[in-house]
Each structure stands twice: as structure tokens, then as C-alpha cells.
Amino acid sequence: MLVVTARNRPGPWVAPTAIALAVVVVGNEFGWWAWQLNHHALNLAGDLPLFPCDVAGFAAAFALWLRRQALVEMTWFWGIAGTVNGVISPDISDHFPSYVYFQYFLQHGAIPAAALFLVLGLRMYPRPWSSVRALGLVVLLLAVDALVNLWTGGNYMFLRTAPPGTNLLGLFGAWPWYIVGGTVLAVIFFAALELPFRISDLVRARSKTSPYPRSASQPSPLPPPGR
């Protein structure tokens, strides 16, 4: 609904809507920490905002608030390629209607919603090579998470063990092969998320250089008269 409305009826409503969605994303993250603290379960090994979905959530919030292209691109690639997988194969032990259930799916639903709203709704399309830059940030987070895992004994970015249940990482076997397989999948997904925009760029470039530009509703032009 946000995407269709933003494309067809842009206007003053866009800014407060984007801020409201940003508040939902960040508030949901802080709500999780408050719930963990209230249940005496808050710990460095699992509750630092170092999972890709946590980082993508804050990137999405800042992208919605500031409308900076780099943040929008990070939200697009991380939110669609990564966070959506958390909806398809959730890593959650609680069931409906627990708070953890709603918190998990709100997080993993709001981030892709923000990505779609920004890129497809507000037409803030990824720039050339943006997928490579987004992958570079993934590698940076991987290095940070590896160090934090050594320090805390945690499993950030699932570098120690794959998430439980049925998921894409489970297709590649035990450690460390699921990390290799997940890296290959990330490259493929990120490239696929950029490809439509690069094809669109090529089509627009060819239409601008065509000697006979025409709209789709116009018939093909007649050839120029001979001498």
C-alpha cells in the first residue's frame, strides 16, 4: 500500500509516514532490550545489536529519517536479501501470541517494508555497484562479529553454528561450509537485487540515443524520405 500510494500520490504525507515507520523499527528494537532486561535475560552474548537484521533495522530507520542514498541502498540489499529470509525461515522459539513472536515478525517485516517504500515507492533506486558496496559492509560486520563472538562466546551472524530449524544455510552442511554457502548466496541475491536497475539504466540510455524516440502508444515512425 505504501509503495503504490507513494508512486501514484506523493505529497506531504510521505515525510511523517517515513518517520513513523522509523520510530516503529527503532522502538521495536528497544522494546526487545526492555523485555530481556525485565526477564533478567539481557546478555552480551546474544543481545548486542550485531546481527545483520539489527544493523539493517537501524540503517532502515536512519534511511527513512534522513533519506540518504547510501543508507537507502544498505536497507534495500540487507533488508530484502537478508531480513526477508528471517520471515521465510524464522529463528524463534516462542509462538503466537507471545511478545517475542510479535517483536520478531514486526522487526523482520518492517525492515523489508521500509526498503520497498524507499526504493520502489520513493524511487530512490540503487546506484551502480551499490551491491558491491553493500557486500563490503557485510564483510566488515562479519569481521566485527567474529571478534565479538570470541570475546562473548556468542553466535552473532551465526558464525559458530547455523540457526536451528529449516533454513537456507542448512542446505550447505556443517561448519564452516554453511558460511561459505551463505556468502555465495549473499553475492547472488545482492547482484539480483541490483540487476533490474542496471537493465533499466541501459534501456533508458538506448532510448535517449535512438534516432527515432517514441512513446509506447505511438506507432513506429516511418523511415526518412530518400534523397
Backbone as a chain_set.jsonl record, in Angstrom:
{"seq": "MLVVTARNRPGPWVAPTAIALAVVVVGNEFGWWAWQLNHHALNLAGDLPLFPCDVAGFAAAFALWLRRQALVEMTWFWGIAGTVNGVISPDISDHFPSYVYFQYFLQHGAIPAAALFLVLGLRMYPRPWSSVRALGLVVLLLAVDALVNLWTGGNYMFLRTAPPGTNLLGLFGAWPWYIVGGTVLAVIFFAALELPFRISDLVRARSKTSPYPRSASQPSPLPPPGR", "coords": {"N": [[0.826, -1.197, 0.0], [1.93, 1.249, 0.832], [3.953, 1.553, -1.08], [2.562, 1.691, -3.561], [0.908, 3.93, -3.102], [2.819, 5.93, -2.625], [4.03, 6.096, -5.109], [1.956, 6.855, -6.816], [0.552, 8.936, -5.575], [2.334, 11.014, -4.387], [3.318, 13.278, -1.777], [2.816, 15.675, 0.931], [2.356, 13.828, 2.951], [4.304, 11.884, 2.929], [6.762, 12.351, 4.367], [6.064, 12.428, 7.265], [5.03, 9.828, 7.424], [7.221, 8.22, 6.778], [8.883, 8.841, 8.95], [7.308, 7.871, 11.038], [7.339, 5.118, 10.501], [10.064, 4.676, 10.875], [10.264, 5.167, 13.619], [8.752, 3.04, 14.577], [10.391, 0.86, 13.854], [12.802, 1.344, 15.324], [11.758, 1.623, 17.922], [10.737, -0.933, 18.309], [13.079, -2.405, 18.441], [14.303, -1.377, 20.792], [12.306, -2.099, 22.517], [12.633, -4.853, 22.63], [15.061, -5.09, 24.044], [14.253, -4.006, 26.477], [12.356, -5.907, 27.263], [13.972, -8.193, 27.524], [15.645, -7.297, 29.61], [13.77, -6.978, 31.662], [13.134, -9.599, 32.083], [15.413, -10.574, 33.119], [17.281, -11.504, 31.324], [19.002, -10.26, 29.642], [22.004, -10.102, 27.866], [25.499, -10.012, 26.894], [26.267, -11.89, 25.053], [24.222, -12.39, 23.302], [22.53, -10.24, 22.846], [23.52, -7.853, 21.869], [23.337, -5.297, 19.362], [24.164, -6.635, 16.839], [23.539, -8.564, 15.025], [22.8, -9.118, 11.554], [20.149, -8.306, 10.957], [19.544, -6.573, 13.042], [21.371, -4.474, 12.594], [20.534, -3.751, 10.041], [18.021, -2.824, 10.703], [18.478, -0.411, 12.154], [19.813, 0.961, 10.139], [17.713, 1.162, 8.308], [15.924, 2.784, 9.734], [17.369, 5.219, 9.956], [17.633, 5.718, 7.248], [14.977, 6.151, 6.483], [14.477, 8.446, 7.952], [16.495, 10.337, 7.233], [16.824, 10.086, 4.521], [19.137, 9.431, 2.998], [21.182, 8.354, 0.356], [23.108, 6.248, 0.52], [22.356, 4.945, 2.882], [19.803, 4.141, 2.17], [20.38, 2.296, 0.147], [21.78, 0.346, 1.596], [19.713, -0.518, 3.265], [18.007, -1.593, 1.333], [19.461, -3.796, 0.15], [20.366, -5.349, 2.385], [17.964, -5.568, 3.796], [16.123, -6.819, 2.037], [17.491, -9.063, 0.904], [18.465, -10.313, 3.197], [16.864, -9.947, 5.653], [14.287, -10.723, 4.902], [14.58, -13.451, 4.668], [14.484, -14.199, 7.295], [11.791, -14.098, 7.79], [10.788, -16.063, 6.134], [12.093, -18.372, 7.067], [11.916, -18.523, 10.144], [13.895, -17.862, 13.057], [13.013, -18.55, 15.893], [11.803, -19.264, 19.109], [9.477, -18.883, 20.548], [5.867, -18.827, 20.359], [2.832, -17.735, 18.724], [0.488, -16.215, 20.901], [2.758, -14.644, 21.869], [4.877, -11.995, 23.243], [7.461, -12.03, 22.196], [7.097, -13.322, 19.782], [5.533, -11.448, 18.304], [7.314, -9.282, 18.346], [9.494, -10.26, 16.913], [8.464, -10.786, 14.303], [7.497, -8.284, 13.629], [9.868, -6.807, 13.498], [11.216, -8.194, 11.397], [9.445, -7.81, 9.372], [9.006, -5.043, 9.11], [11.419, -3.932, 8.271], [11.991, -4.907, 5.546], [9.667, -3.708, 4.502], [10.267, -0.996, 4.788], [12.431, -0.86, 3.035], [11.231, -1.432, 0.529], [9.413, 0.692, 0.386], [11.118, 2.942, 0.294], [12.759, 2.488, -1.984], [11.18, 1.468, -4.19], [8.784, 2.854, -3.832], [9.441, 5.617, -3.272], [11.248, 5.927, -5.248], [14.056, 5.888, -4.967], [16.435, 4.73, -6.337], [18.92, 2.096, -6.342], [22.365, 2.898, -6.829], [24.88, 2.396, -9.465], [27.001, -0.374, -8.849], [26.296, -0.51, -6.229], [25.558, -2.837, -4.932], [27.97, -4.136, -4.522], [29.238, -2.439, -2.728], [27.469, -2.729, -0.587], [27.904, -5.411, 0.01], [30.519, -5.228, 0.86], [30.138, -3.956, 3.315], [28.848, -6.012, 4.637], [30.929, -7.856, 4.894], [32.571, -6.376, 6.581], [30.953, -6.253, 8.9], [30.923, -8.983, 9.44], [33.592, -9.433, 10.212], [33.7, -7.865, 12.546], [31.724, -9.172, 14.086], [32.885, -11.697, 14.351], [35.059, -11.164, 16.04], [33.683, -10.224, 18.309], [32.241, -12.506, 18.964], [34.344, -14.184, 19.808], [35.023, -12.822, 22.089], [32.688, -12.73, 23.688], [31.601, -15.263, 23.536], [29.395, -15.601, 22.009], [27.038, -16.049, 19.246], [26.894, -14.389, 17.025], [25.802, -13.405, 13.819], [25.642, -16.001, 13.182], [28.071, -17.411, 13.148], [29.261, -19.401, 14.574], [27.488, -21.608, 14.867], [24.903, -22.868, 12.728], [21.626, -21.387, 12.356], [18.824, -22.847, 14.134], [16.39, -25.258, 12.901], [14.636, -25.35, 9.691], [16.308, -23.812, 7.097], [18.004, -21.668, 4.716], [20.778, -21.801, 5.085], [21.137, -24.304, 6.099], [21.262, -25.933, 3.894], [23.843, -26.262, 3.119], [25.381, -27.847, 4.74], [27.555, -28.694, 7.533], [29.479, -26.56, 9.805], [32.545, -25.319, 8.427], [31.106, -24.93, 6.132], [28.524, -24.012, 5.711], [28.834, -21.323, 6.087], [30.4, -20.558, 3.933], [28.625, -21.245, 1.866], [26.509, -19.514, 2.511], [27.732, -17.082, 2.024], [28.11, -17.172, -0.751], [25.43, -17.236, -1.555], [24.654, -14.695, -0.66], [26.11, -13.035, -2.394], [24.892, -13.702, -4.843], [22.18, -12.987, -4.353], [22.409, -10.224, -3.774], [23.441, -9.267, -6.193], [21.308, -9.909, -7.871], [19.384, -8.199, -6.87], [20.295, -5.752, -7.671], [20.443, -5.915, -10.422], [17.956, -5.441, -11.989], [17.786, -2.629, -11.971], [20.082, -1.797, -13.275], [19.601, -2.848, -15.796], [17.398, -1.296, -16.446], [18.674, 1.187, -16.574], [20.264, 0.817, -18.849], [18.294, 0.498, -20.808], [17.066, 3.027, -20.761], [19.243, 4.586, -21.521], [19.68, 3.685, -24.128], [17.279, 4.438, -25.3], [17.531, 7.176, -25.251], [19.575, 7.64, -27.042], [18.518, 6.732, -29.358], [17.657, 7.335, -32.772], [15.044, 7.74, -33.396], [13.104, 8.374, -31.158], [10.188, 7.327, -29.386], [6.955, 7.124, -27.887], [5.288, 4.442, -26.095], [2.704, 4.315, -26.963], [2.645, 5.341, -29.474], [2.711, 4.802, -33.016], [5.174, 2.964, -34.938], [7.713, 5.018, -36.316], [7.821, 6.344, -39.658], [10.345, 5.582, -42.093], [12.987, 7.938, -42.88], [12.51, 10.157, -45.696], [13.867, 9.279, -48.923], [16.718, 10.593, -50.709]], "CA": [[0.0, 0.0, 0.0], [2.825, 2.406, 0.887], [4.663, 1.685, -2.36], [1.624, 2.142, -4.593], [0.469, 5.29, -2.795], [3.948, 6.842, -2.803], [4.285, 6.269, -6.54], [0.831, 7.484, -7.505], [0.083, 10.146, -4.9], [3.335, 11.574, -3.477], [2.89, 14.555, -1.209], [3.295, 15.98, 2.282], [2.184, 12.707, 3.865], [5.436, 10.964, 2.839], [7.747, 12.571, 5.431], [5.634, 11.893, 8.567], [4.863, 8.379, 7.339], [8.558, 7.637, 6.86], [9.354, 8.986, 10.327], [6.528, 6.95, 11.864], [7.87, 3.77, 10.284], [11.368, 4.641, 11.528], [10.029, 5.054, 15.058], [8.306, 1.668, 14.825], [11.544, -0.038, 13.746], [13.701, 1.562, 16.453], [11.032, 1.307, 19.146], [10.644, -2.382, 18.418], [14.394, -2.883, 18.87], [14.461, -1.041, 22.201], [11.338, -2.899, 23.245], [13.235, -6.176, 22.859], [16.029, -4.979, 25.138], [13.495, -3.802, 27.719], [11.749, -7.196, 27.617], [15.054, -9.04, 28.016], [16.065, -6.785, 30.913], [12.705, -7.273, 32.623], [13.162, -11.039, 32.361], [16.769, -10.887, 33.59], [17.895, -12.334, 30.287], [19.854, -9.42, 28.788], [23.401, -10.534, 27.968], [26.367, -9.578, 25.81], [26.465, -12.961, 24.079], [23.145, -12.54, 22.337], [21.623, -9.095, 22.743], [24.103, -6.68, 21.236], [22.718, -5.093, 18.034], [25.208, -7.009, 15.881], [23.01, -9.43, 13.981], [22.513, -8.316, 10.361], [18.809, -7.699, 10.997], [19.607, -5.43, 13.957], [22.066, -3.395, 11.895], [19.643, -3.313, 8.963], [16.928, -2.071, 11.3], [18.919, 0.952, 12.414], [20.053, 1.584, 8.829], [16.402, 1.486, 7.735], [15.369, 3.914, 10.461], [18.08, 6.425, 9.542], [17.311, 5.961, 5.841], [13.64, 6.741, 6.451], [14.521, 9.772, 8.562], [17.418, 11.256, 6.56], [16.731, 9.903, 3.068], [20.477, 9.405, 2.416], [21.213, 7.285, -0.632], [23.891, 5.106, 1.0], [21.548, 4.226, 3.861], [18.718, 3.501, 1.425], [20.938, 1.116, -0.534], [22.036, -0.679, 2.613], [18.407, -1.051, 3.663], [17.486, -2.393, 0.227], [20.15, -5.071, -0.02], [20.325, -6.121, 3.621], [16.594, -5.826, 4.205], [15.436, -7.764, 1.144], [18.247, -10.315, 0.765], [18.72, -10.954, 4.474], [15.793, -9.951, 6.646], [13.146, -11.5, 4.402], [14.847, -14.855, 4.968], [14.032, -14.434, 8.656], [10.346, -14.313, 7.751], [10.544, -17.353, 5.481], [12.568, -19.436, 7.964], [12.15, -17.79, 11.392], [14.685, -18.416, 14.154], [12.278, -18.085, 17.067], [11.298, -20.385, 19.904], [8.145, -18.568, 21.061], [4.782, -18.957, 19.399], [1.694, -16.818, 18.844], [0.572, -14.764, 20.732], [3.722, -14.096, 22.822], [5.516, -10.738, 22.85], [8.638, -12.332, 21.362], [6.574, -13.643, 18.456], [5.177, -10.209, 17.613], [8.512, -8.461, 18.184], [10.315, -10.85, 15.854], [7.89, -10.605, 12.97], [7.436, -6.855, 13.356], [11.201, -6.422, 13.047], [11.553, -8.797, 10.116], [8.521, -7.319, 8.357], [9.101, -3.595, 8.94], [12.649, -3.572, 7.546], [11.707, -5.002, 4.108], [8.662, -2.706, 4.134], [10.988, 0.267, 4.628], [13.231, -0.948, 1.81], [10.336, -1.322, -0.621], [8.857, 2.043, 0.389], [12.145, 3.898, -0.114], [13.312, 2.253, -3.328], [10.147, 1.367, -5.214], [7.779, 3.88, -3.629], [10.013, 6.952, -3.418], [12.115, 5.861, -6.43], [15.458, 6.12, -4.631], [16.983, 3.497, -6.883], [20.341, 1.857, -6.058], [23.347, 3.374, -7.804], [25.76, 1.342, -9.967], [27.948, -1.01, -7.929], [25.851, -0.416, -4.84], [25.552, -4.175, -4.338], [29.341, -4.433, -4.089], [29.463, -1.669, -1.503], [26.68, -3.357, 0.477], [28.609, -6.637, 0.379], [31.675, -4.821, 1.651], [29.666, -3.713, 4.683], [28.59, -7.325, 5.221], [32.237, -8.397, 5.28], [33.005, -5.618, 7.758], [30.185, -6.742, 10.046], [31.383, -10.345, 9.714], [34.839, -9.333, 10.974], [33.357, -7.372, 13.881], [31.005, -10.215, 14.81], [33.822, -12.768, 14.692], [35.799, -10.727, 17.227], [32.76, -10.177, 19.444], [31.962, -13.897, 19.332], [35.481, -14.659, 20.594], [35.021, -12.124, 23.379], [31.494, -13.006, 24.49], [31.114, -16.628, 23.379], [28.11, -15.554, 21.323], [26.915, -16.652, 17.915], [26.441, -13.34, 16.128], [25.871, -13.713, 12.394], [25.647, -17.467, 13.103], [29.414, -17.826, 12.733], [29.649, -20.61, 15.314], [26.565, -22.674, 14.477], [23.8, -22.409, 11.895], [20.377, -21.256, 13.12], [18.056, -24.092, 14.159], [15.242, -25.355, 12.011], [14.855, -25.374, 8.25], [16.701, -22.514, 6.556], [18.886, -21.779, 3.558], [22.135, -22.188, 5.486], [21.152, -25.746, 6.317], [21.486, -26.639, 2.639], [25.271, -26.361, 2.81], [26.086, -28.742, 5.645], [28.051, -28.234, 8.817], [30.501, -25.517, 9.825], [32.322, -23.925, 8.017], [30.594, -24.9, 4.762], [27.319, -23.181, 5.59], [29.282, -19.925, 5.979], [30.797, -20.389, 2.524], [27.407, -21.253, 1.068], [25.772, -18.291, 2.77], [28.424, -15.987, 1.337], [27.781, -17.29, -2.177], [24.037, -16.812, -1.696], [24.598, -13.241, -0.498], [26.59, -12.438, -3.649], [23.855, -13.904, -5.857], [20.99, -12.19, -4.02], [22.713, -8.799, -3.916], [23.544, -8.979, -7.629], [19.956, -9.972, -8.436], [18.638, -7.024, -6.431], [20.757, -4.58, -8.416], [20.351, -6.134, -11.865], [16.851, -4.747, -12.688], [18.04, -1.192, -12.099], [21.107, -1.602, -14.301], [18.924, -3.087, -17.067], [16.601, -0.098, -16.697], [19.602, 2.245, -16.999], [20.649, 0.543, -20.238], [17.141, 0.763, -21.672], [16.91, 4.479, -20.858], [20.364, 5.125, -22.291], [19.453, 3.359, -25.542], [16.164, 5.235, -25.81], [17.994, 8.549, -25.438], [20.448, 7.703, -28.214], [17.8, 6.272, -30.545], [17.352, 8.459, -33.667], [13.594, 7.893, -33.527], [12.428, 8.09, -29.893], [8.735, 7.375, -29.456], [6.274, 6.546, -26.732], [4.737, 3.111, -26.363], [1.394, 4.427, -27.6], [2.785, 5.847, -30.822], [3.137, 3.793, -33.992], [6.557, 3.064, -35.375], [7.85, 6.116, -37.268], [8.206, 5.987, -40.999], [11.741, 5.895, -42.369], [13.127, 9.25, -43.516], [12.411, 10.082, -47.162], [15.138, 9.18, -49.625], [17.152, 11.801, -51.434]], "C": [[0.87, 1.26, 0.0], [3.508, 2.64, -0.452], [3.742, 2.261, -3.423], [1.201, 3.585, -4.359], [1.596, 6.295, -3.015], [4.223, 7.104, -4.276], [3.19, 7.092, -7.222], [0.375, 8.802, -6.88], [1.138, 10.66, -3.913], [2.87, 12.923, -2.965], [3.401, 14.738, 0.195], [3.194, 14.814, 3.256], [3.412, 11.812, 3.928], [6.377, 11.116, 4.031], [7.261, 12.06, 6.787], [5.43, 10.383, 8.56], [6.212, 7.676, 7.458], [9.096, 7.716, 8.285], [8.615, 8.027, 11.253], [7.034, 5.525, 11.719], [9.244, 3.617, 10.926], [11.224, 4.471, 13.034], [9.578, 3.643, 15.425], [9.496, 0.713, 14.83], [12.446, 0.102, 14.969], [13.015, 1.221, 17.775], [10.908, -0.181, 19.372], [11.964, -2.978, 18.904], [14.616, -2.596, 20.359], [13.475, -1.813, 23.074], [11.863, -4.285, 23.557], [14.226, -6.13, 24.016], [15.322, -4.799, 26.476], [12.872, -5.122, 28.192], [12.805, -8.144, 28.181], [15.513, -8.609, 29.404], [15.04, -7.115, 31.983], [12.684, -8.743, 33.007], [14.544, -11.518, 32.789], [17.513, -11.782, 32.598], [18.832, -11.541, 29.382], [21.315, -9.82, 28.978], [24.185, -10.118, 26.74], [26.495, -10.63, 24.722], [25.357, -13.049, 23.04], [22.313, -11.307, 22.071], [22.271, -7.811, 22.262], [23.506, -6.522, 19.833], [23.702, -5.377, 16.902], [24.765, -8.087, 14.902], [22.687, -8.574, 12.76], [21.149, -7.641, 10.396], [18.77, -6.508, 11.947], [20.242, -4.233, 13.261], [21.186, -2.847, 10.774], [18.482, -2.497, 9.501], [17.31, -0.626, 11.577], [19.238, 1.689, 11.111], [18.738, 2.009, 8.19], [15.8, 2.712, 8.412], [16.037, 5.222, 10.042], [17.791, 6.756, 8.077], [15.938, 6.616, 5.699], [13.66, 8.183, 6.952], [15.301, 10.767, 7.701], [17.329, 11.207, 5.045], [18.101, 10.014, 2.395], [20.6, 8.162, 1.534], [21.964, 6.051, -0.142], [23.105, 4.275, 2.006], [20.381, 3.507, 3.189], [19.209, 2.228, 0.749], [21.231, -0.001, 0.449], [20.739, -1.325, 3.067], [17.837, -1.969, 2.587], [18.145, -3.767, 0.168], [20.087, -5.925, 1.242], [18.898, -6.504, 3.99], [15.891, -6.858, 3.356], [16.178, -9.095, 1.09], [18.38, -11.051, 2.085], [17.508, -11.076, 5.37], [14.584, -10.749, 6.189], [13.331, -12.985, 4.691], [14.414, -15.201, 6.39], [12.533, -14.62, 8.76], [10.037, -15.696, 7.178], [10.948, -18.515, 6.386], [12.918, -18.809, 9.312], [12.968, -18.572, 12.411], [14.083, -17.906, 15.453], [11.678, -19.281, 17.788], [9.888, -20.149, 20.417], [7.103, -18.641, 19.95], [3.709, -17.899, 19.673], [0.879, -17.19, 20.075], [1.567, -14.106, 21.694], [4.308, -12.779, 22.316], [6.674, -11.0, 21.908], [8.209, -12.64, 19.933], [6.275, -12.364, 17.678], [6.402, -9.334, 17.366], [9.355, -8.966, 17.014], [9.743, -10.542, 14.471], [7.673, -9.14, 12.63], [8.79, -6.367, 12.855], [11.471, -6.918, 11.638], [10.554, -8.437, 9.013], [8.689, -5.843, 8.062], [10.335, -3.197, 8.127], [12.472, -3.76, 6.038], [10.652, -4.006, 3.646], [9.318, -1.348, 3.914], [11.799, 0.266, 3.334], [12.368, -0.769, 0.569], [9.765, 0.089, -0.749], [9.87, 3.051, -0.157], [12.537, 3.727, -1.574], [12.218, 2.243, -4.388], [9.086, 2.457, -5.077], [8.303, 5.282, -3.894], [11.036, 7.028, -4.551], [13.557, 6.266, -6.13], [16.252, 4.876, -5.034], [18.473, 3.335, -6.556], [21.244, 2.336, -7.192], [24.181, 2.212, -8.326], [26.777, 0.915, -8.915], [27.514, -0.894, -6.466], [25.806, -1.782, -4.162], [26.93, -4.555, -3.821], [29.65, -3.688, -2.793], [28.685, -2.278, -0.331], [27.321, -4.662, 0.941], [29.856, -6.325, 1.198], [31.302, -4.548, 3.097], [29.332, -5.019, 5.389], [29.896, -7.948, 5.708], [32.768, -7.687, 6.52], [32.266, -6.083, 9.007], [30.621, -8.148, 10.421], [32.656, -10.316, 10.551], [34.572, -8.865, 12.403], [32.686, -8.462, 14.701], [31.922, -11.366, 15.207], [34.617, -12.415, 15.95], [34.91, -10.705, 18.464], [32.392, -11.582, 19.893], [33.089, -14.483, 20.176], [35.468, -14.066, 21.996], [33.869, -12.57, 24.276], [31.069, -14.472, 24.484], [29.784, -16.701, 22.675], [28.145, -16.204, 19.952], [26.368, -15.62, 16.93], [26.752, -13.705, 14.677], [25.956, -15.218, 12.147], [26.999, -18.0, 12.62], [29.898, -19.073, 13.472], [28.794, -21.814, 14.907], [25.459, -22.071, 13.626], [22.546, -22.261, 12.745], [19.596, -22.559, 13.081], [16.914, -24.078, 13.158], [15.645, -25.368, 10.547], [15.171, -23.971, 7.756], [17.701, -22.73, 5.435], [20.29, -22.235, 3.936], [22.238, -23.694, 5.704], [21.385, -26.554, 5.059], [22.958, -26.95, 2.399], [26.062, -27.197, 3.808], [26.581, -28.054, 6.901], [29.054, -27.09, 8.652], [31.792, -26.079, 9.225], [31.614, -23.79, 6.667], [29.337, -24.06, 4.636], [27.684, -21.695, 5.529], [29.694, -19.622, 4.542], [29.559, -20.32, 1.638], [26.584, -19.995, 1.266], [26.403, -17.09, 2.094], [28.107, -15.992, -0.154], [26.347, -16.833, -2.423], [23.908, -15.296, -1.584], [25.038, -12.539, -1.773], [25.514, -12.538, -4.727], [22.644, -13.018, -5.595], [21.25, -10.702, -4.22], [22.798, -8.415, -5.394], [22.164, -8.973, -8.272], [19.131, -8.751, -8.049], [19.094, -5.746, -7.127], [20.479, -4.695, -9.909], [19.18, -5.412, -12.53], [17.1, -3.264, -12.901], [19.104, -0.903, -13.151], [20.524, -1.868, -15.688], [18.084, -1.871, -17.437], [17.479, 1.063, -17.156], [19.993, 2.067, -18.462], [19.51, 0.863, -21.204], [16.951, 2.261, -21.85], [18.025, 5.101, -21.689], [20.171, 4.862, -23.777], [18.315, 4.19, -26.117], [16.585, 6.677, -26.051], [18.854, 8.703, -26.683], [19.771, 7.236, -29.484], [17.473, 7.462, -31.447], [15.864, 8.718, -33.807], [12.909, 7.553, -32.204], [10.922, 8.207, -30.046], [8.167, 6.776, -28.188], [5.672, 5.21, -27.116], [3.413, 3.192, -27.101], [1.469, 4.906, -29.038], [3.175, 4.732, -31.772], [4.589, 3.994, -34.384], [6.676, 4.161, -36.44], [8.217, 5.587, -38.635], [9.668, 6.313, -41.235], [11.844, 7.247, -43.043], [13.076, 9.125, -45.026], [13.794, 10.011, -47.818], [15.467, 10.461, -50.343], [16.664, 11.716, -52.878]], "O": [[0.595, 2.215, -0.727], [3.63, 3.778, -0.908], [4.105, 3.216, -4.109], [1.139, 4.378, -5.299], [1.361, 7.388, -3.531], [4.608, 8.212, -4.649], [3.468, 7.917, -8.092], [-0.13, 9.681, -7.579], [0.863, 10.736, -2.716], [2.119, 13.629, -3.639], [4.32, 14.038, 0.617], [3.874, 14.808, 4.283], [3.56, 11.049, 4.882], [6.755, 10.119, 4.646], [7.995, 11.307, 7.427], [5.635, 9.728, 9.581], [6.336, 6.665, 8.149], [9.7, 6.76, 8.774], [9.219, 7.436, 12.148], [7.146, 4.802, 12.709], [9.564, 2.555, 11.461], [11.975, 3.717, 13.652], [9.974, 3.111, 16.462], [9.602, -0.146, 15.706], [12.815, -0.897, 15.586], [13.621, 0.601, 18.648], [10.967, -0.644, 20.511], [11.974, -3.934, 19.68], [15.064, -3.47, 21.1], [13.771, -2.139, 24.223], [11.578, -4.837, 24.619], [14.235, -7.019, 24.867], [15.737, -5.366, 27.487], [12.866, -5.414, 29.388], [12.573, -8.817, 29.185], [15.746, -9.448, 30.274], [15.405, -7.494, 33.096], [12.272, -9.1, 34.11], [14.812, -12.719, 32.818], [18.263, -12.681, 32.978], [19.4, -12.102, 28.445], [21.809, -9.874, 30.104], [23.613, -9.895, 25.673], [26.803, -10.295, 23.578], [25.522, -13.704, 22.011], [21.475, -11.31, 21.17], [21.618, -6.767, 22.25], [23.201, -7.522, 19.184], [24.034, -4.494, 16.111], [25.542, -8.484, 14.033], [22.331, -7.406, 12.916], [21.006, -6.518, 9.913], [18.052, -5.54, 11.699], [19.724, -3.118, 13.326], [21.099, -1.635, 10.578], [18.006, -1.579, 8.834], [16.545, 0.287, 11.266], [18.972, 2.884, 10.984], [18.65, 3.085, 7.598], [15.233, 3.578, 7.746], [15.357, 6.219, 9.8], [17.714, 7.927, 7.704], [15.76, 7.527, 4.891], [12.94, 9.037, 6.433], [14.848, 11.887, 7.463], [17.707, 12.158, 4.361], [18.216, 10.628, 1.334], [20.181, 7.068, 1.913], [21.512, 4.927, -0.36], [23.176, 3.046, 1.991], [20.013, 2.401, 3.585], [18.53, 1.202, 0.778], [20.96, -1.169, 0.166], [20.673, -2.543, 3.235], [17.251, -3.006, 2.899], [17.456, -4.787, 0.14], [19.781, -7.115, 1.163], [18.644, -7.621, 4.44], [15.143, -7.686, 3.875], [15.557, -10.15, 1.216], [18.408, -12.282, 2.105], [17.155, -12.174, 5.803], [13.922, -11.387, 7.007], [12.358, -13.699, 4.933], [14.026, -16.335, 6.672], [12.049, -15.233, 9.712], [9.154, -16.404, 7.662], [10.241, -19.519, 6.469], [14.094, -18.585, 9.597], [12.769, -19.771, 12.607], [14.58, -16.948, 16.043], [11.123, -20.189, 17.169], [9.167, -21.107, 20.695], [7.42, -18.531, 18.765], [3.698, -17.261, 20.725], [0.598, -18.371, 20.283], [1.232, -13.081, 22.288], [4.249, -12.477, 21.124], [6.855, -10.278, 20.928], [8.89, -12.258, 18.981], [6.707, -12.21, 16.536], [6.523, -8.715, 16.309], [9.866, -8.174, 16.222], [10.462, -10.09, 13.58], [7.665, -8.782, 11.452], [8.856, -5.599, 11.895], [11.905, -6.15, 10.78], [10.796, -8.732, 7.843], [8.539, -5.415, 6.917], [10.291, -2.224, 7.375], [12.784, -2.832, 5.291], [10.725, -3.508, 2.523], [8.975, -0.631, 2.974], [11.848, 1.27, 2.624], [12.739, -0.031, -0.344], [9.646, 0.619, -1.853], [9.525, 3.907, -0.971], [12.636, 4.705, -2.315], [12.329, 2.95, -5.389], [8.548, 2.933, -6.077], [7.697, 6.048, -4.643], [11.624, 8.084, -4.785], [14.205, 6.915, -6.952], [16.679, 4.086, -4.192], [19.206, 4.323, -6.5], [20.913, 2.19, -8.368], [24.2, 1.147, -7.709], [27.334, 1.741, -8.192], [28.309, -1.16, -5.565], [25.995, -1.877, -2.949], [27.046, -5.223, -2.793], [30.251, -4.246, -1.875], [29.192, -2.332, 0.79], [27.288, -4.983, 2.129], [30.207, -7.066, 2.117], [32.064, -4.873, 4.007], [29.509, -5.131, 6.602], [29.955, -8.501, 6.806], [33.345, -8.319, 7.405], [32.88, -6.286, 10.054], [30.684, -8.476, 11.606], [32.79, -11.091, 11.498], [35.143, -9.399, 13.354], [33.024, -8.665, 15.867], [31.757, -11.95, 16.278], [34.823, -13.262, 16.819], [35.333, -11.118, 19.544], [32.245, -11.824, 21.091], [32.834, -15.197, 21.146], [35.851, -14.721, 22.965], [34.05, -12.764, 25.478], [30.27, -14.889, 25.322], [29.106, -17.728, 22.724], [29.134, -16.82, 19.554], [25.501, -15.923, 16.111], [27.815, -14.238, 14.362], [26.296, -15.659, 11.049], [27.065, -18.913, 11.797], [30.846, -19.724, 13.033], [29.314, -22.897, 14.638], [25.116, -20.899, 13.784], [22.413, -22.943, 13.761], [19.687, -23.304, 12.105], [16.527, -23.031, 12.64], [16.829, -25.393, 10.208], [14.391, -23.043, 7.972], [18.186, -23.843, 5.229], [20.923, -22.977, 3.186], [23.302, -24.285, 5.516], [21.678, -27.747, 5.141], [23.289, -27.8, 1.572], [27.289, -27.251, 3.729], [26.101, -26.987, 7.284], [29.423, -26.707, 7.542], [32.113, -27.237, 9.493], [31.523, -22.693, 6.115], [29.093, -23.46, 3.589], [26.926, -20.895, 4.979], [29.376, -18.562, 4.005], [29.452, -19.454, 0.771], [26.021, -19.462, 0.31], [25.702, -16.184, 1.642], [27.865, -14.941, -0.747], [26.078, -16.122, -3.392], [23.143, -14.68, -2.325], [24.417, -11.562, -2.192], [25.256, -11.569, -5.442], [22.136, -12.371, -6.51], [20.409, -9.994, -4.772], [22.292, -7.369, -5.8], [21.878, -8.129, -9.121], [18.272, -8.314, -8.815], [18.354, -4.763, -7.165], [20.299, -3.684, -10.588], [19.391, -4.803, -13.578], [16.67, -2.701, -13.908], [19.039, 0.114, -13.841], [20.897, -1.201, -16.654], [18.056, -1.46, -18.597], [17.08, 1.838, -18.026], [20.048, 3.033, -19.223], [19.73, 1.426, -22.277], [16.702, 2.725, -22.962], [17.789, 6.027, -22.465], [20.469, 5.726, -24.601], [18.366, 4.601, -27.276], [16.062, 7.334, -26.951], [18.867, 9.762, -27.31], [20.351, 7.319, -30.566], [17.05, 8.504, -30.946], [15.454, 9.779, -34.277], [12.203, 6.548, -32.123], [10.433, 9.087, -30.755], [8.836, 6.006, -27.499], [5.555, 4.879, -28.296], [3.031, 2.247, -27.792], [0.466, 4.882, -29.751], [3.893, 3.81, -31.383], [5.158, 5.067, -34.182], [5.854, 4.236, -37.353], [8.837, 4.532, -38.769], [10.187, 7.247, -40.624], [10.903, 7.675, -43.712], [13.532, 8.13, -45.589], [14.759, 10.602, -47.332], [14.602, 11.31, -50.559], [16.915, 12.624, -53.67]]}, "num_chains": 1, "name": "protein.A"}
